[in-house]
Amino acid sequence: MPSAEVDWSAGAVELLQEQREWSAEEGRTRRAGVSSFGLSGTNAHVILEEPPLVEATQASPENQSVPSASVVPWILSARSEKALREQAARLSSSVTDADPVDVGYSLAVSRSGFGCRAVVVGSEVGELLAG
């Protein structure tokens, strides 16, 4: 329901009352304002804007794959030395045929950092597991 507090006849503002195609005019960025008014007085307002167009580049091997690393770190951490050894054992039983770069990345960005830490450096899975 449109608010009586807004002059809907001024400017190019209109209240969307049904779903419609969000098409863009040539050379114009699409924008939409969304407002939410809560009963407790909490109001939220946001303006949505489409991102700028990025021209597609010619596909080439340089921009399609991650370069291979000659040495990869595997970072482990745990709350105790015993837990650190247990984590290393679990890791060694589950990554025998994994890509060392993928494992190193996952260990670095998806695990919590605790006080007991160890790092193994190597270039292939066998070498890293031996560490």
Backbone bond lengths (Angstrom), bond angles and torsions (degrees), N, CA, C in turn:
res aa  C-N    CA-C-N  psi(-1)  N-CA   C-N-CA  omega(-1)  CA-C   N-CA-C  phi
1 M - - - 1.440 - - 1.528 108.46 -
2 P 1.300 118.03 126.71 1.462 121.22 179.68 1.528 111.54 -64.46
3 S 1.332 115.01 140.36 1.454 120.95 178.54 1.521 109.93 -73.56
4 A 1.322 116.34 138.79 1.457 121.41 176.61 1.528 110.59 -75.38
5 E 1.337 117.05 -12.64 1.461 122.20 -178.55 1.533 112.14 -80.80
6 V 1.318 118.30 -8.52 1.459 122.17 -177.25 1.520 109.14 -108.75
7 D 1.339 115.66 134.02 1.461 120.83 174.93 1.526 107.18 -83.17
8 W 1.316 118.06 95.54 1.459 123.43 -175.13 1.530 112.06 -74.08
9 S 1.321 118.63 -13.61 1.464 120.16 -178.37 1.525 112.24 -84.98
10 A 1.324 117.51 -16.82 1.468 120.86 -178.54 1.525 110.13 -88.43
11 G 1.309 116.47 136.68 1.466 120.50 176.51 1.506 113.32 73.34
12 A 1.340 115.10 -165.01 1.463 121.16 -177.16 1.528 111.16 -109.89
13 V 1.327 116.36 34.20 1.463 120.78 -179.64 1.512 108.35 -93.58
14 E 1.320 114.81 135.09 1.456 118.84 176.45 1.516 109.82 -143.51
15 L 1.296 115.86 152.46 1.448 122.43 179.90 1.525 108.95 -91.19
16 L 1.321 116.92 123.83 1.460 121.49 179.46 1.526 108.38 -76.21
17 Q 1.311 116.58 123.29 1.454 120.70 -177.06 1.521 113.56 -114.87
18 E 1.338 116.18 -4.61 1.462 120.50 176.88 1.524 108.58 -154.97
19 Q 1.324 116.05 160.41 1.464 120.76 -179.73 1.525 109.94 -66.21
20 R 1.341 115.50 139.71 1.458 119.21 177.05 1.525 109.95 -150.44
21 E 1.295 116.00 162.40 1.457 123.26 178.01 1.518 109.22 -64.09
22 W 1.333 116.66 136.86 1.465 120.82 178.50 1.521 107.89 -103.18
23 S 1.305 116.28 77.41 1.455 120.82 -176.84 1.524 109.75 -92.11
24 A 1.308 114.89 153.12 1.469 120.44 -178.66 1.512 109.94 -105.98
25 E 1.308 114.69 142.14 1.460 119.45 172.29 1.521 107.27 -79.90
26 E 1.297 117.56 149.30 1.461 122.05 -179.21 1.527 110.55 -55.94
27 G 1.343 115.96 125.92 1.451 121.15 176.58 1.519 114.97 79.35
28 R 1.320 117.83 8.44 1.458 121.19 -178.24 1.516 110.79 -122.13
29 T 1.320 116.67 134.84 1.455 121.63 178.36 1.527 109.59 -79.01
30 R 1.342 116.05 137.28 1.459 119.76 177.66 1.525 109.46 -80.02
31 R 1.332 116.35 133.61 1.465 122.93 177.81 1.517 108.78 -137.72
32 A 1.339 115.04 147.42 1.460 120.18 174.26 1.515 108.38 -143.59
33 G 1.321 116.91 140.46 1.461 122.05 175.96 1.515 109.23 -103.09
34 V 1.325 115.77 137.10 1.454 121.09 178.83 1.523 107.41 -127.29
35 S 1.327 116.83 128.97 1.459 121.70 177.87 1.508 109.43 -125.42
36 S 1.323 115.13 145.11 1.454 121.26 177.23 1.517 107.31 -133.80
37 F 1.309 116.65 129.87 1.454 121.47 -177.76 1.522 108.44 -117.69
38 G 1.326 116.08 118.59 1.457 121.00 -177.99 1.514 112.46 -91.65
39 L 1.317 116.43 156.33 1.463 121.67 -179.85 1.516 112.28 -65.18
40 S 1.322 116.94 -31.14 1.463 120.21 -177.80 1.523 112.26 -82.36
41 G 1.308 117.67 1.21 1.450 120.81 179.96 1.517 113.74 100.25
42 T 1.328 117.62 -0.68 1.455 121.27 179.14 1.525 108.30 -81.01
43 N 1.305 115.46 120.97 1.460 120.86 179.54 1.522 108.90 -116.35
44 A 1.309 116.96 142.87 1.464 121.70 177.51 1.525 108.03 -132.40
45 H 1.321 115.09 135.41 1.458 120.57 -179.93 1.526 108.27 -135.28
46 V 1.312 116.74 137.96 1.462 120.51 179.35 1.531 108.39 -145.08
47 I 1.304 115.05 146.21 1.464 120.69 174.10 1.519 106.95 -112.59
48 L 1.306 116.94 123.49 1.457 122.82 178.32 1.516 108.63 -97.96
49 E 1.332 115.45 135.52 1.462 120.07 -179.62 1.514 108.71 -138.29
50 E 1.305 116.33 136.98 1.456 119.45 178.89 1.527 109.98 -68.12
51 P 1.330 117.08 147.53 1.469 119.21 178.36 1.525 110.50 -71.89
52 P 1.334 116.79 159.63 1.464 119.12 178.19 1.520 110.68 -65.75
53 L 1.310 115.51 149.31 1.460 120.19 178.37 1.520 109.68 -70.26
54 V 1.316 116.05 136.69 1.459 122.16 177.29 1.513 106.91 -113.28
55 E 1.299 116.20 126.45 1.455 119.86 179.89 1.519 110.20 -69.64
56 A 1.315 116.63 135.05 1.461 121.10 177.47 1.517 109.40 -68.92
57 T 1.329 115.37 138.04 1.464 119.52 178.58 1.520 109.43 -100.07
58 Q 1.287 115.08 157.67 1.457 121.07 177.20 1.527 109.16 -60.97
59 A 1.308 117.45 129.61 1.460 120.65 179.37 1.522 109.86 -67.84
60 S 1.313 114.96 131.32 1.454 120.33 177.26 1.517 108.66 -144.38
61 P 1.325 117.92 156.96 1.460 120.01 -179.48 1.524 112.87 -58.03
62 E 1.338 119.01 -29.14 1.461 121.01 -178.20 1.521 112.34 -65.95
63 N 1.336 117.99 -35.84 1.456 118.55 -176.24 1.527 113.10 -104.01
64 Q 1.303 119.08 12.36 1.450 121.24 179.61 1.518 113.76 -109.65
65 S 1.301 118.97 -18.33 1.454 118.96 -175.91 1.515 111.03 -132.40
66 V 1.316 114.37 157.32 1.452 120.67 176.60 1.517 107.80 -79.90
67 P 1.320 118.12 132.77 1.453 118.51 179.29 1.526 111.03 -63.88
68 S 1.303 116.24 144.05 1.455 119.27 -179.28 1.515 109.14 -74.69
69 A 1.319 115.47 141.37 1.460 120.84 -178.84 1.523 108.79 -98.51
70 S 1.320 116.55 143.35 1.458 119.21 177.78 1.523 110.55 -80.31
71 V 1.343 117.70 -30.70 1.456 122.28 177.86 1.517 108.28 -134.07
72 V 1.329 116.17 134.56 1.461 122.07 -177.76 1.524 109.36 -124.53
73 P 1.340 118.24 134.06 1.464 119.74 173.26 1.530 110.80 -92.07
74 W 1.310 116.50 138.58 1.455 122.51 169.56 1.511 105.91 -111.69
75 I 1.332 116.89 117.71 1.456 122.97 -174.51 1.523 109.05 -105.38
76 L 1.310 116.31 126.06 1.460 122.05 177.87 1.521 109.01 -121.52
77 S 1.324 117.16 147.92 1.454 120.92 172.84 1.522 108.54 -149.72
78 A 1.324 114.90 153.03 1.464 121.31 179.70 1.521 108.07 -156.13
79 R 1.331 116.16 174.93 1.459 120.41 -178.93 1.519 113.17 -82.62
80 S 1.330 116.79 -18.73 1.472 120.25 179.11 1.526 109.00 -145.70
81 E 1.345 115.73 164.57 1.465 119.43 178.47 1.525 110.84 -63.10
82 K 1.330 116.99 -39.24 1.461 121.09 178.75 1.531 110.21 -61.99
83 A 1.321 116.85 -45.60 1.469 120.82 179.05 1.526 111.13 -64.35
84 L 1.324 116.73 -34.69 1.465 120.96 177.72 1.526 110.67 -64.23
85 R 1.325 117.14 -44.49 1.478 120.29 177.05 1.528 110.93 -63.65
86 E 1.334 116.95 -40.09 1.472 120.16 179.05 1.539 110.89 -64.83
87 Q 1.325 116.33 -39.52 1.463 119.19 178.25 1.526 110.27 -64.96
88 A 1.327 117.34 -41.15 1.464 120.89 178.26 1.524 110.67 -62.17
89 A 1.327 117.26 -39.19 1.471 120.98 178.61 1.526 110.58 -65.46
90 R 1.336 117.17 -43.43 1.474 120.13 178.26 1.528 110.51 -63.28
91 L 1.304 116.46 -41.36 1.458 120.51 179.03 1.520 111.04 -62.47
92 S 1.321 117.15 -45.40 1.464 120.02 -176.88 1.521 112.36 -65.14
93 S 1.330 117.90 -26.02 1.463 119.40 -179.98 1.530 112.55 -85.22
94 S 1.342 117.11 -10.12 1.463 117.67 -175.30 1.526 115.19 -116.29
95 V 1.330 118.54 -1.44 1.469 119.17 -175.14 1.521 113.12 -123.95
96 T 1.294 118.22 25.76 1.466 120.33 -173.73 1.525 113.84 -60.41
97 D 1.329 118.47 -31.01 1.469 119.62 -179.04 1.526 111.78 -121.77
98 A 1.335 117.28 24.58 1.466 121.55 -178.86 1.522 111.09 -87.15
99 D 1.314 115.47 162.54 1.461 121.75 175.20 1.532 107.88 -76.31
100 P 1.335 119.18 122.65 1.465 121.08 -177.11 1.525 113.62 -58.67
101 V 1.338 117.87 -34.12 1.463 120.62 179.19 1.524 110.20 -67.64
102 D 1.338 117.23 -42.49 1.465 120.79 178.44 1.522 111.50 -62.11
103 V 1.328 116.75 -43.95 1.465 120.69 179.69 1.530 109.60 -64.19
104 G 1.327 117.43 -45.79 1.457 120.83 179.30 1.512 112.50 -59.84
105 Y 1.318 115.98 -42.50 1.470 120.17 178.42 1.525 110.64 -62.97
106 S 1.337 116.45 -47.51 1.464 120.61 -178.90 1.525 111.62 -62.05
107 L 1.320 116.85 -41.71 1.463 119.93 178.34 1.530 111.18 -63.95
108 A 1.316 117.17 -35.37 1.465 120.82 -176.89 1.525 112.93 -75.46
109 V 1.327 118.01 -36.93 1.466 119.47 -172.42 1.521 115.35 -106.92
110 S 1.321 119.08 -14.02 1.462 118.60 -173.82 1.525 113.48 -113.58
111 R 1.311 118.61 3.18 1.468 121.27 -177.92 1.522 110.08 -115.90
112 S 1.317 115.53 149.09 1.471 120.55 176.10 1.516 109.87 -72.30
113 G 1.321 116.53 150.13 1.459 121.55 176.69 1.517 110.26 -96.13
114 F 1.324 117.43 113.12 1.458 122.20 179.15 1.523 110.05 -107.81
115 G 1.321 116.60 176.63 1.457 122.58 -173.77 1.509 115.82 -67.28
116 C 1.324 118.72 -36.42 1.472 121.69 178.94 1.521 107.41 -90.23
117 R 1.338 115.29 121.32 1.462 118.80 -174.35 1.516 111.51 -133.76
118 A 1.318 114.47 153.61 1.463 121.32 174.91 1.522 108.19 -148.61
119 V 1.324 115.39 146.97 1.457 121.39 177.19 1.517 108.04 -130.80
120 V 1.316 115.18 131.87 1.458 121.46 175.11 1.521 106.70 -115.17
121 V 1.321 116.69 134.94 1.462 121.28 -178.53 1.518 108.36 -119.33
122 G 1.334 115.57 133.68 1.448 120.06 179.27 1.515 111.06 -167.76
123 S 1.327 115.50 178.15 1.456 118.60 -177.90 1.527 113.01 -114.41
124 E 1.314 118.17 -10.06 1.465 120.71 177.62 1.532 108.62 -145.33
125 V 1.332 115.30 162.02 1.458 120.98 -173.39 1.531 111.67 -57.48
126 G 1.315 118.51 -46.29 1.464 121.44 -178.94 1.522 112.15 -57.64
127 E 1.308 116.38 -44.16 1.455 121.48 179.61 1.543 111.02 -65.54
128 L 1.331 116.56 -41.22 1.450 120.84 179.28 1.532 111.59 -67.47
129 L 1.334 116.54 -40.33 1.465 119.93 178.97 1.521 111.32 -67.88
130 A 1.302 118.81 -33.24 1.464 121.62 177.58 1.528 110.67 -65.56
131 G 1.327 116.41 -30.57 1.465 120.41 178.95 1.499 111.93 -72.16
